[in-house]
Amino acid sequence: MTGIDRILELEAELEAERDKRDHLETWLSFNYPDAWDEWQLHTGEKSKQ
């Protein structure tokens, strides 16, 4: 395996992980909106209003 092949493999793995995270975030935001708001505050993705 060349270095380029490994980079492409890692990029594909990273994209798959991002897709999983996006799916989980969407699921959480629809099913548990209060928990989603709390998580966003905890991670700093949402500022307190």
Secondary structure as the mmCIF struct_conf table of DSSP 4:
data_model
#
loop_
_struct_conf.conf_type_id
_struct_conf.id
_struct_conf.beg_label_comp_id
_struct_conf.beg_label_asym_id
_struct_conf.beg_label_seq_id
_struct_conf.end_label_comp_id
_struct_conf.end_label_asym_id
_struct_conf.end_label_seq_id
HELX_RH_AL_P HELX_RH_AL_P1 GLY A 3 ASN A 31
HELX_RH_AL_P HELX_RH_AL_P2 PRO A 33 THR A 43
TURN_TY1_P TURN_TY1_P1 GLY A 44 GLY A 44
BEND BEND1 GLU A 45 LYS A 46
#
